[in-house]
Amino acid sequence: MRKVIGIGETVLDIIFKDGQPVGAVPGGSVFNGVISLGRSGVNATFISETGNDRVGRTIVDFLKDNGVNADNINMYPDSKSPISLAFLNENNDAEYVFYKDHPHDQLDFAYPDVRRDDVVMFGSYYAVNPVIRPQVAGFLEYARGRGAILYYDVNYRASHRSEVMKLTPNILENLEYADIVRGSSEDFEVMFRKTDPDVIYRSEISFYTRKFIFTQGSNPVRLRADGGFAKSYPVTKTETVSTIGAGDNFNAGFVYGLIRYGITRDMIEAGLTEEQWDSLVGCAQKFSANCCKSINNSIDKDFGEEMRNDLSHC
């Protein structure tokens, strides 16, 4: 059975609306997507670290309760688990304040079993953090050598704008590892000061990978791929409660589609058909839309059960 391995940060998101806390949810960029995959019946594993404190234990229990293998979470007794404050505006988009001491990051884990056509999800600051870069890059190298499909969500926050020059080599190396890259208009504005997807693809992405997904909130998803293939996918208007996990769950839906539709590494390297891209982006948009209907950073359990049933019939 194919599996998905996510590697990324863990955090407790405390969510505010109109200045008052309205919820506290375990989160993290790749974490949110992996939870949705676990709820959807996908064989999922998560690699990360957390403190051996109440927050850390809550996060590990949350993974297990949602069907995600947490054997590769290291809990450090001398570390405090990170906290994020997410302030929702009138459009239910979030502005973040992070409480995490990155210089004290550490990552020590045994590699999980990776087989050909498994999917590795990675991204955000965790994927470029210089403190743990040797461990992250080592795992990506290992997974690629084993024939896994590597899906990279750039997810580069404005809070790290001042570090772009220092981190550019790690960003470019991630692009080189990746089979499929997704990024938002905000990511590329912060990193490259560019917002046109064609310019970004031509000047920053296509040298490293030919599969590029550009998202821009409620505006159409833009896809660029092998042989000059280009397509735009409108985003269905949805009543949102929170957009915190929208991009993370777009990733989860896309990866779910890779499993559901039997998309292999060989097929990706040969070039996907328009019908295959349509199916993958369709799954991604469904996951993203469902996530936005609550303050929970992942798809709801009823939707997950529906996706689980669809997967079992494949």
N, C-alpha and C positions, 0 to 999 in steps of 0.2 A: 504493500500500500504506500503510495507516495505521501510525503509529508512536507510540511512547511516549517522552517526554522526562522524565527525572528531574533534579531540581536539589537538591543537598544536600551534606553534608560527606563527606570521605573520612577514614578512620582505619585504623590497624592494630590489630586487637583481639588482645591477648595473653590467653589464657584459662587460668584457674587452677582446679584441682580439688584439694581437700584441701591447699591451700597450695602446690601445685606447678604450674608451667606445663605444660599438656597440648596446646597448639596456638597458632598465630599465623595469623590469617586477615584479609585485607583486608575492611574493613567500613564501616559508616555506615548510618544508618537507611534513606534512600531508595536508597543504593548497593546494599544487600543485596537489595532487591526488584528493582532493575534487572538485577542479575546473574541472578536467577532467570528474568526475562523473556527475557534474551538466550539462556539455556539452553533456553528453551521455543520458540525460533524467532520471537519477536516482534522487530520492527524497533525497536531501543532505542538511545537516545542519553543520555549523562550529562553534566551541567554541574556543574563544581566547580573547586576549586583544591587544590594540594598542593605540597609542597616538591620542589625538584629534587635529591633525595637518593635513597639506596637504597630507602627505604620508598616514596617517591613513585613511583619508576620501577616498583617491584613492583606498586603499585596500578594504574597505567596499563596495564601488561602484562596484569594480571589481567582488566581490563575487556575488552581486545582479545581475549584468549584465550577469553572467554565470549561473544563475538559482539556486544559493546556498542561503539557508536561513542564514541571517547574524544577526538575532535577539539576538544571544548569544555572540556577540562581544562587549566587554566593551571598551569604548574609554575614556582614562584618560587624563584630561586637563593638568596635570602637568608632563606628560611623553612624551618623544620623541620617535617616532616610529623607530624601529630598521632598520638598513641598512646593506646590505652585498655586498662586492665587490667580484666578481667571475672572476678570471683570467683564460681564456681558454688556454691550451697548444696546441702543434701541433696535438695531438690526440683528441682535443676538450673536454678533461676532465678538470674539474675546480679545482683551488686552491682558498680557500676562506679566506677573512679577514672580521670578523664580528664586527660591531659597535653596541653593546648593553650592557647596564648596568644591568646584571642579578640580583645583589642584590636588585634592585628596581622593580623587577618583582612583579606583583600582579595579582590575578585572583579572580573575584567575579561574579558569574553568577547563574541564576536560571536553574535548570536541565530541559532540554527539555524532552518532552514525549519520553520514550523508551519502546518499546514493544518486545515481544519475536520474535526472528529471525531478528530484526534489526541488523545492523553491526556497531560496534564502531571501528574506526581507531585511533591508538595512536602510538607515538614513538619519537625518537630523544631526545635531551637534555631536551626538554620540559617535557617529560614523567618521568624524573628522577630528575629534578631541585628541590633541597631541599626547596627552598623558597615557591614554590607553590605545593609541594608534597601533603600536606593534602587535598587540593581541588581536585587535579587530582585523587588521590587514592580514595577519597570519591565518585567521579563520576564513576570510574571504578567498585567499589564495588556495587554501585546502579545499573549500567547497567547490571552487571553480575547477580545480584539478580532478575532483570526483564527478564532474559532469552535472552539477546542480545549475538551475536557472537562477540568476542573481537579479533581483528587482530593487532598484535604488530610488528612494524618495528623497530628493535633495533637502527639502524642508529646512532651509537656512534662515533663521530668525534675524530680525533687525537688531536684536539685543547683542548680536555678535558681529555687527557691521565693522567694528574697528579691528577685528581679527581676520578679515578676508584675505589680506595679502599673506599673512603668516600661514593660513590654512589652505590656500589655493593648491599647493602640491597634493594635499590629501584629497581635496575635492576632485581634482583631475584624475588621480589614481582610482577613486571610486567610480568615476565615469568609465574608466578603462575596464574595470572589473565587471561593470553592469551589462546585462543583456537588454534590459528595459529600464529607461529612466523616466521618472515623473517629477515635474516641478511646477510650482505655481508662479504666477506673474510677480508676486512679492519676492519670492526666492531669488529670481534672476535680476530683479531691480536692485536688491541688496548686494548680490555677488558681482554682477557684471554691469550694473546700471543700464540694463536693456530690458524691454518689455514686449518686443515684437517676436512672436514665436518663430517666424521664418529666419529672422536675423540670428536669434539665439541658436536655433538648430544648425544653421549654416556655419556660424563662427565659433560656437562653443561646444556643440554636442556631437555632430555627425562624424567628426574625426575619430571619436571613441566608440560610439554606438549609433546604429541606424534606427533604433526604436525609441521614439520620444513622445511623451504625453505631456501636454501643457494645459494646466487648469487655471481658471481665473474666476473663482467664486461662482456667481450666478450666470456669468457669460459662458459662451460655448466652449467645450473641451476641444482642443486642437491636437490632432495626431499627425506625426510625420514619421515615415518609415522607408524601408528599402525601395529603390527604383523610383524615387520621386513621389511615392504614394502620400497623399495628403487628404485629410478629411476633418470636417468640423461637426461636432455633436452638440445640439442644443441641450441646455439643462432645463428640465421640467421645473416650473415654479412650485416651491414647497413651502408650506407654513412651518417656520423653524422655531424651535425652543432654544437650541444652542447649536452653533456651527463648530464647536471645539474639535470634534472628531471627524469632520466632514472629509478632509483629505486623507486621514488615516484609514477611513473606511472605504474610500474610493480604492485605495491600495488593496485592502482586504477583499473587496468584491472582485477586483481584477485578478488577484491571485486565486481566489475561489474559482473563477472562470477558467484559469489555466488547468486546474485539477478537474473540474466538472466536464470540460470539453476535450480533455485528453491532449492538451497542447504540450508537446515535448520540446526539449532543447533543439533537437534536429529540425523540427518544424519552424522554430523561431529563427534559427540560423538560415534556413532556406528561404524564409519570408512568408509571413502569414497572409492569407487571403482577406479580402475585404469583409467577407461574411464572418470570418474568425475574429477580426478586429471588432466588428459590430457586436458580436456576442460578448466579448471580453469587456468592452466599454459599457455595454448594457448592464452587465453584472455590477461593475464598479459604480455606476450611477444609482442603481437600486440600493446597494449597501449604504452609500453616502446619504441618500435621501432619507432612508429609514433612521439612520443615526441622528439626523438633525431634528427628529421629532421628540427628543427627550434630552435631559441634561446628562444622561449616561453616555459616556464617550464611545460606546459601541452599539451595534445593532441590538434590538430588543430580542428577548428569548423566543417570542412567538414567531417573529420573522426568521430567526435562526433555525427554529424547528422546521419551518417551511423549506428553507435552503437545505437542511439536513435530509429531508425527504427527497428533494430533487436530486441530491448527490447520490443517494442510495439507489435511485432508479437508473443511474447512468451505466 
